[in-house]
């Protein structure tokens, strides 16, 4: 019995100080506060997109100093179109990597779907929209088949997609037939999506303004929602600073595009895919389930997540994006041939996702990784082409950049584990 009788008060521990994720703490220290937050992120391995942004700046500075043509409006505008095909496929690869898996068939799938469109529309005269939808649906079907083997049968994704890489390439050759090449008319929907450029100056600036306003609105809405829920939120000064930085980048890009021909439709479509799928990953329960599954499969299963469905759907998204990317690549060279989806396309797409900041270990990444990674790879190739460097050297340098990205990812993950954040 407690001293002092039955009704004597029992001592209680002092109220525990609530633990708040420092990433969400309202910053009130001005510049000093931001520097402190930056140091904390570095010490805990939360590098985000910083390494790839720094790499991109260095690459542009080096090639720009070696040859002024590299930073010309014409070259940068062409670069923005050339990365679209690879970038589209890389978006799908990001989804698979978030699960901690890999898809080695995206190159062959892109070539197969390009062949489906070309043969249906050019060879057999099928309506271009029907051919386009059939090609994209073909990509989704491939993802469904591979996803079922992986999620239901239990065959490792590496083996399933490696087998698919061979099988879908064979099917592409069968569809193309003895000619081996089908040239696009240049007037079809796929070609127009790639070659159309909005020359009106207002188009690029309007896109920049809309993007900045959407970013500002989304951040203000999120801050208000968090404040109403009584959880930490970004202060107005933080939101204003981020919006200003984005506005500067967006309008500089718009100005550069307008110095050549204008806003490429292909780039606009690419950005729409990035924003929409980023919303799916960041703002929907489906996206959160993908991150949860990539972070801890057993924990996700015990939380009631339908693991099989998530896996199948992710592989369907990956193959569908491979189909979209393959169509843009076909439009770029105006044909579908036996070499479509071959060469170093597969490695470039995986490299773009990883270099852009998506972890090979699952659970961390963004669709913006595809854009950043594609820009890095495209910039290296463009700069070396201008300098007259051989393909052999280009492959070696791209491989070195990929290895560096994986090393940074591994070190970051190790640091996060040491800091208790992995």
C-alpha positions in Angstrom: 0.0 0.0 0.0 1.4 3.4 -0.9 2.7 5.5 2.0 0.0 7.9 3.3 -3.0 5.6 2.7 -5.1 4.3 -0.2 -6.0 7.7 -1.5 -2.5 9.1 -1.5 -1.6 10.5 -4.9 0.8 8.3 -6.9 3.8 10.2 -8.4 3.7 10.4 -12.1 6.6 11.0 -14.5 7.0 14.4 -16.0 5.1 14.9 -19.2 7.3 13.6 -22.1 8.5 16.2 -24.6 6.8 15.3 -27.9 9.3 14.1 -30.5 8.9 16.0 -33.7 10.6 15.1 -37.0 13.1 17.9 -37.5 12.3 17.9 -41.2 8.9 19.3 -40.3 9.9 21.8 -37.7 8.8 25.3 -38.5 12.0 27.2 -39.3 12.3 30.4 -37.3 16.1 30.8 -37.3 16.3 32.5 -40.7 19.4 31.8 -42.7 21.0 30.2 -39.7 18.1 27.9 -39.3 18.3 26.7 -42.9 22.0 26.1 -42.6 21.4 24.0 -39.5 18.7 22.0 -41.3 21.1 21.5 -44.2 23.9 20.2 -41.9 21.4 17.9 -40.2 20.4 16.4 -43.5 24.0 15.9 -44.6 24.9 14.3 -41.3 21.9 11.9 -41.5 22.5 11.0 -45.1 19.3 12.7 -46.4 20.9 14.0 -49.6 17.8 14.1 -51.8 18.5 15.5 -55.2 21.5 17.5 -54.2 24.2 15.2 -55.7 22.5 15.0 -59.1 21.8 18.8 -59.2 25.5 19.5 -58.4 26.6 16.9 -61.0 24.3 18.5 -63.6 25.8 22.0 -62.8 29.3 20.7 -63.1 28.6 18.9 -66.4 27.0 22.0 -68.0 29.9 24.2 -66.7 32.5 21.9 -68.1 31.0 21.4 -71.5 30.0 25.0 -71.7 33.5 26.1 -71.1 34.9 23.7 -73.6 32.4 24.6 -76.4 29.9 27.5 -76.2 27.6 25.6 -78.6 26.6 23.3 -75.7 24.8 26.0 -73.8 23.2 27.5 -76.9 19.4 27.8 -76.9 19.3 25.5 -79.9 21.3 22.7 -78.3 19.4 22.9 -75.0 16.1 23.0 -76.8 17.0 19.9 -78.8 18.2 18.2 -75.6 14.8 18.8 -73.9 13.2 16.8 -76.8 15.8 14.1 -77.0 15.5 13.1 -73.4 11.7 12.6 -73.5 11.8 9.0 -74.8 14.3 7.8 -72.3 12.8 9.9 -69.6 9.3 8.4 -70.1 10.7 4.8 -69.7 12.7 5.9 -66.7 9.5 7.1 -65.0 8.2 3.5 -65.1 11.6 2.2 -63.9 11.3 4.5 -60.9 8.0 2.8 -59.8 9.7 -0.7 -60.0 12.8 0.5 -58.1 10.6 1.9 -55.4 9.6 -1.8 -54.7 13.3 -2.7 -54.6 12.9 -4.7 -57.8 14.1 -4.3 -61.4 12.6 -4.6 -64.9 15.1 -5.6 -67.5 12.5 -5.8 -70.3 11.7 -2.1 -70.7 13.9 -1.7 -73.8 12.3 -4.6 -75.6 8.8 -3.5 -74.6 9.4 0.0 -76.0 10.6 -1.5 -79.3 7.7 -3.9 -79.4 5.0 -1.2 -78.8 6.7 1.0 -81.4 6.5 -1.8 -83.9 2.8 -2.5 -83.1 1.9 1.1 -83.8 4.0 1.3 -87.0 2.8 -2.0 -88.5 -0.9 -1.3 -87.6 -0.9 2.3 -88.9 1.5 2.3 -91.8 1.4 -1.3 -93.1 -2.2 -2.2 -92.5 -3.7 1.3 -92.6 -5.4 1.1 -89.2 -6.7 4.4 -87.7 -3.8 6.1 -86.0 -5.6 6.6 -82.7 -6.6 2.9 -82.7 -3.0 2.0 -83.4 -1.8 4.3 -80.6 -4.1 2.9 -78.0 -3.3 -0.7 -79.1 0.4 0.0 -78.7 0.0 1.4 -75.2 -2.5 -1.4 -74.2 0.1 -3.9 -75.5 2.6 -2.4 -73.0 0.1 -2.7 -70.2 -0.6 -6.3 -71.1 3.1 -7.1 -71.0 3.3 -5.6 -67.6 0.3 -7.7 -66.4 1.8 -10.9 -67.6 5.2 -10.2 -66.0 3.6 -9.0 -62.9 1.5 -12.1 -62.5 4.6 -14.4 -62.9 6.4 -12.3 -60.2 3.6 -11.7 -57.7 1.5 -14.9 -58.1 3.9 -17.6 -59.3 6.8 -16.3 -57.3 9.4 -16.1 -60.0 12.0 -13.4 -59.2 11.5 -10.2 -61.1 15.1 -10.3 -62.4 14.4 -13.7 -64.1 10.9 -12.8 -65.3 12.0 -9.5 -67.0 15.2 -11.0 -68.3 13.2 -13.7 -70.1 10.8 -11.0 -71.2 13.7 -9.0 -72.6 14.3 -11.9 -75.0 10.7 -12.9 -75.7 9.4 -9.4 -76.4 12.3 -8.6 -78.7 11.5 -11.8 -80.6 7.9 -10.8 -80.9 8.9 -7.4 -82.2 11.0 -9.0 -84.9 8.0 -11.3 -85.8 5.7 -8.3 -86.0 8.1 -6.3 -88.2 8.4 -9.1 -90.7 11.0 -9.7 -93.3 11.5 -6.0 -94.1 12.7 -5.3 -90.6 11.9 -1.6 -90.8 8.7 0.3 -91.0 9.1 4.1 -91.7 6.6 6.5 -90.1 4.8 8.9 -92.4 5.8 11.9 -90.4 2.1 13.0 -90.4 0.9 10.4 -87.9 -0.1 11.3 -84.3 3.1 10.0 -82.8 5.3 12.0 -85.1 3.3 15.1 -84.5 3.4 14.7 -80.7 7.2 14.7 -81.0 7.8 17.3 -83.6 5.2 19.9 -82.7 6.7 23.1 -81.2 4.6 26.0 -79.9 6.4 29.0 -81.4 4.3 31.6 -79.7 6.4 33.2 -77.0 3.5 33.2 -74.6 3.3 29.4 -74.6 6.5 28.7 -72.7 6.0 31.6 -70.3 2.4 30.5 -69.7 3.5 27.0 -68.8 6.1 28.4 -66.4 3.5 30.7 -64.8 1.0 27.9 -64.4 3.6 25.5 -63.0 4.7 28.1 -60.4 1.1 28.9 -59.4 0.2 25.2 -59.0 3.3 24.7 -56.9 2.4 27.7 -54.7 -1.2 26.6 -54.4 -0.3 23.1 -53.5 2.1 24.2 -50.8 -0.3 26.7 -49.3 -3.1 24.1 -49.2 -0.8 21.6 -47.6 0.3 24.1 -45.0 -3.2 25.1 -44.1 -4.3 21.4 -43.9 -1.4 20.7 -41.5 -2.0 23.8 -39.4 -5.7 22.8 -39.0 -4.6 19.3 -38.0 -2.2 20.7 -35.4 1.0 19.2 -37.0 4.1 21.0 -38.1 3.9 22.9 -41.4 6.0 25.0 -43.7 6.0 28.7 -42.7 5.0 31.3 -45.4 8.6 32.4 -45.7 9.7 28.9 -46.5 7.0 28.5 -49.1 7.8 31.9 -50.6 11.5 31.1 -50.9 10.8 27.8 -52.6 8.3 29.4 -55.0 10.8 32.1 -56.0 13.5 29.6 -56.7 11.2 27.5 -58.8 9.9 30.7 -60.6 13.5 31.7 -61.5 14.3 28.2 -62.9 11.0 27.9 -64.8 11.2 31.3 -66.5 14.9 30.9 -67.4 14.0 27.6 -69.1 11.0 29.3 -70.9 13.3 32.2 -72.0 15.9 29.7 -73.3 13.3 27.7 -75.3 11.9 30.9 -76.8 15.4 31.9 -78.0 15.2 29.0 -80.4 11.8 27.7 -81.6 9.6 27.7 -78.6 8.0 25.1 -76.3 8.2 21.5 -77.6 5.0 19.6 -77.1 7.0 16.5 -76.3 8.6 18.3 -73.3 5.2 19.5 -72.1 3.8 15.9 -72.2 6.8 14.6 -70.4 6.3 17.2 -67.6 2.6 16.4 -67.4 3.4 12.7 -66.9 6.0 13.6 -64.2 3.6 15.8 -62.2 0.6 13.5 -62.5 2.5 10.4 -61.5 4.3 12.3 -58.7 0.9 13.2 -57.4 -0.1 9.6 -57.5 3.0 8.6 -55.5 3.0 11.4 -53.0 -0.7 12.2 -52.4 -2.7 9.0 -52.8 -3.0 5.9 -50.6 -1.9 3.8 -53.6 1.4 5.7 -53.7 2.0 5.4 -50.0 1.4 1.7 -50.3 4.1 1.5 -52.9 6.6 3.3 -50.6 5.5 1.1 -47.7 6.0 -2.1 -49.7 9.5 -1.0 -50.8 10.5 -0.1 -47.3 9.3 -3.2 -45.5 7.4 -6.0 -47.4 6.4 -8.0 -44.3 5.3 -4.9 -42.5 3.2 -3.8 -45.4 1.6 -7.2 -45.6 0.7 -7.2 -41.9 -0.7 -3.7 -42.3 -3.3 -5.1 -44.7 -1.8 -4.0 -48.0 -2.6 -6.2 -51.0 1.0 -6.9 -51.9 0.2 -8.9 -55.0 -2.0 -6.2 -56.5 0.6 -3.5 -55.8 3.3 -5.5 -57.5 1.3 -6.4 -60.5 0.0 -2.8 -61.0 3.5 -1.4 -60.7 4.9 -3.7 -63.4 1.9 -2.6 -65.5 2.8 1.0 -65.0 6.4 0.3 -65.9 5.6 -1.4 -69.1 3.0 1.2 -70.1 5.5 3.9 -69.7 8.0 1.8 -71.7 5.4 1.8 -74.5 4.9 5.6 -74.3 8.7 6.1 -74.3 9.1 3.7 -77.2 6.6 5.6 -79.3 8.5 8.9 -78.7 11.8 7.2 -79.6 10.2 5.9 -82.8 9.0 9.4 -83.7 12.5 10.7 -83.0 14.0 8.5 -85.7 10.8 8.3 -87.8 10.8 4.5 -87.9 10.4 1.2 -86.0 13.1 -1.3 -86.8 14.9 -4.4 -85.6 17.2 -2.2 -83.5 14.3 -0.4 -81.7 14.7 -0.8 -77.9 18.2 -2.2 -78.3 21.6 -0.8 -77.8 22.2 0.9 -74.5 18.6 2.0 -74.1 17.9 -0.3 -71.2 21.0 0.7 -69.3 20.3 4.4 -69.9 16.8 4.2 -68.6 17.8 2.4 -65.4 20.8 4.7 -65.0 18.5 7.7 -65.4 16.3 6.6 -62.6 19.2 5.7 -60.3 21.3 8.8 -61.1 18.3 11.0 -60.6 18.1 9.8 -56.9 15.9 6.7 -56.8 17.3 4.1 -54.5 18.1 0.6 -55.8 17.1 -0.7 -52.3 13.5 0.5 -52.6 11.4 2.9 -50.7 13.0 6.1 -51.8 12.6 8.0 -55.1 10.5 10.3 -57.2 9.3 10.7 -60.8 11.4 13.8 -60.9 14.4 11.5 -60.6 13.6 10.4 -64.2 13.9 14.0 -65.4 17.1 14.8 -63.5 18.8 11.5 -64.5 17.8 11.8 -68.1 19.1 15.3 -68.2 22.5 14.1 -66.8 22.8 11.3 -69.3 21.5 13.4 -72.2 23.9 16.2 -71.3 26.9 13.9 -71.2 26.0 12.4 -74.6 25.2 15.8 -76.2 28.4 17.4 -74.9 30.5 14.5 -76.0 28.9 14.5 -79.5 29.7 18.2 -79.8 33.3 17.5 -78.8 33.5 14.5 -81.2 34.2 12.0 -78.5 33.7 8.3 -79.5 30.8 6.2 -78.4 33.3 3.9 -76.5 34.4 6.8 -74.2 30.7 7.9 -73.8 29.7 4.4 -72.6 32.6 4.4 -70.1 31.8 7.8 -68.7 28.1 7.1 -68.4 29.0 3.8 -66.6 31.2 5.7 -64.2 28.5 8.2 -63.5 26.0 5.4 -62.8 28.5 3.7 -60.5 29.1 7.0 -58.6 25.3 7.4 -58.2 25.0 3.9 -56.7 27.9 4.5 -54.4 26.3 7.7 -53.2 23.0 5.8 -52.7 24.8 3.1 -50.7 26.7 5.6 -48.5 23.5 7.6 -47.9 21.6 4.5 -46.9 24.4 3.5 -44.5 24.5 6.9 -43.0 20.7 6.9 -42.5 20.9 3.5 -40.8 23.5 4.9 -38.4 21.3 7.9 -37.7 18.3 5.6 -37.2 16.4 6.9 -40.2 16.5 3.9 -42.5 
